[in-house]
Amino acid sequence: MKKTLMDKPIGVMDSGVGGMTVVKEIVRQLPHEKILYFGDISRCPYGEKSQEEVRDYTVQIADYLVGKGIKMLVIACNTATAAALEILKERLDIPVLGVIQPGARSAIQNSRNKKVLVLATSGTVKSNAYSDAIIGINSGFSVSSLACPKFVPLVEQLRYKDDVVSGIIIHQSLKKHRHTDADTIILGCTHYPLLKADIRNYFNNEKKVIDSGYETARETSTILNYNNLLRTSGESIVHTILINGDSSRFEYVLRDWLPELEYKIQEIEL
Amino acid sequence: MKKTLMDKPIGVMDSGVGGMTVVKEIVRQLPHEKILYFGDISRCPYGEKSQEEVRDYTVQIADYLVGKGIKMLVIACNTATAAALEILKERLDIPVLGVIQPGARSAIQNSRNKKVLVLATSGTVKSNAYSDAIIGINSGFSVSSLACPKFVPLVEQLRYKDDVVSGIIIHQSLKKHRHTDADTIILGCTHYPLLKADIRNYFNNEKKVIDSGYETARETSTILNYNNLLRTSGESIVHTILINGDSSRFEYVLRDWLPELEYKIQEIEL
């Protein structure tokens, strides 16, 4: 039976395991969709690479996933989105979505005083990608950004579950902005949703905290629907994860984050 | 100077004044965009017409607005969306968005227990449009609906500002569902956002209340961005409102809802 376009998987790519927080939300909101994920663990992290390198890796992975047959590509990595979204929108015939615009758009939707604080990796902060996206849509906004380099290791080493350790690192990272006048905070890195409750709590539950992955899943639905590509039935889906390296560390984190996900994992060369 | 596609207005249509709550949100989220609105006041309300009649009116208005030069069409009316969205998506070369899918998608994103209550006009409730949209995206949801025929007159007669009157009508309309197990409530009519605070309050602020217009503005941004049609600069915009009848009543409501909107209004024949 010929596979229709609608039945093809959504391709999701990231430099490592972080993009699985986006997958978690796509699977929750769109349970009839199948995911084909690529984690570029042999070249991770992207944050320390040049824009050109990240762009080249991202294009290479996108071409690989398109070759496997996907109906849409989600770049579930802030660094890769900043480096390659525009080029991939031109290059590919399928819809392409990054994580930055959905987070930016949700901040615009939610903020009342038009002041936004972005928490992200140093690379994303330096790229100004969130600020450019927000002000590009609505020039009335002011955006400040803060690099939180200790958050990714905190999450990947699963130490985020220790309230004391989390509390110390969050305080050290955010203390200068504790009294920010921004009413909305963007979690501008795919690892940060694991710290969402703690971050919200740090700001006394007074800020709207935007999870870019959560918003990207929502916009994946919007874009699929707009293109008449939404899959509306089908259960018991097994997702596929491709990695170019040893999968044990990846699976260790994955089992913690998404214990119920049904998947098969393949180590490939790329 | 040739006007670029990006600089064209967003066409917004409704049977009457209700769609202006959607315009309010589009203007807030996307302040560089210009609106060309059509209010079909001579044939309002659509709720009592047949599906075929509503479809024909909607197609006629859409063609009229396309003839005026719009870059996107927003059907800011639940009845018209249910009757004509699919046919207009096929018929027009520009992006077309209705109010139902964005509200449905936001409910899926926000609900934790997958139980949703839709408040709408009798016509929208009968059409099952929200239930079909939600279950079409995520079949794990259960959706109940409630017609609230007293809400539109309450809002259009500006009696919603009287807390006692509002309180009585909201209680009469919603009392059978006061203890609903749905954790998410959709305001499935463009008039209802004016009652949002009261409705939220009626449910002791324990429900997530989804405003379809607020979500439609967000998705207007998503779709324009996806099609590289977002206008990213330009201030002091005067919007245009077209009506096929006496504008005094329309303006009376409009000045109350959007006192700061800069617009010119024209009475036309259609």
HADDOCK unambig.tbl for C-alpha pairs under 7 A between the chains (distance, minus, plus):
assign (segid A and resid 29 and name CA) (segid B and resid 108 and name CA) 6.12 0.50 0.50
assign (segid A and resid 29 and name CA) (segid B and resid 109 and name CA) 6.03 0.50 0.50
assign (segid A and resid 29 and name CA) (segid B and resid 138 and name CA) 6.91 0.50 0.50
assign (segid A and resid 30 and name CA) (segid B and resid 137 and name CA) 6.41 0.50 0.50
assign (segid A and resid 30 and name CA) (segid B and resid 138 and name CA) 5.94 0.50 0.50
assign (segid A and resid 31 and name CA) (segid B and resid 138 and name CA) 6.27 0.50 0.50
assign (segid A and resid 108 and name CA) (segid B and resid 29 and name CA) 6.12 0.50 0.50
assign (segid A and resid 109 and name CA) (segid B and resid 29 and name CA) 6.03 0.50 0.50
assign (segid A and resid 109 and name CA) (segid B and resid 218 and name CA) 6.65 0.50 0.50
assign (segid A and resid 136 and name CA) (segid B and resid 232 and name CA) 5.16 0.50 0.50
assign (segid A and resid 137 and name CA) (segid B and resid 30 and name CA) 6.43 0.50 0.50
assign (segid A and resid 137 and name CA) (segid B and resid 232 and name CA) 5.40 0.50 0.50
assign (segid A and resid 138 and name CA) (segid B and resid 29 and name CA) 6.92 0.50 0.50
assign (segid A and resid 138 and name CA) (segid B and resid 30 and name CA) 5.95 0.50 0.50
assign (segid A and resid 138 and name CA) (segid B and resid 31 and name CA) 6.28 0.50 0.50
assign (segid A and resid 138 and name CA) (segid B and resid 232 and name CA) 6.99 0.50 0.50
assign (segid A and resid 218 and name CA) (segid B and resid 109 and name CA) 6.63 0.50 0.50
assign (segid A and resid 232 and name CA) (segid B and resid 136 and name CA) 5.16 0.50 0.50
assign (segid A and resid 232 and name CA) (segid B and resid 137 and name CA) 5.41 0.50 0.50
